[in-house]
């Protein structure tokens, strides 16, 4: 006899996978934001120097 998983087990597994995917997506999104900030940092520092020179 084949032992099939219950609907509850399948739902729990799907929910767990969904939560993991959502967490992974948010982590990737955050890493991209930080990478972008590091990429534009020199330009921001240059602008900051220019603005402080105007004061």
Residue pairs with C-beta under 8 A, 6 or more apart in sequence:
5 13
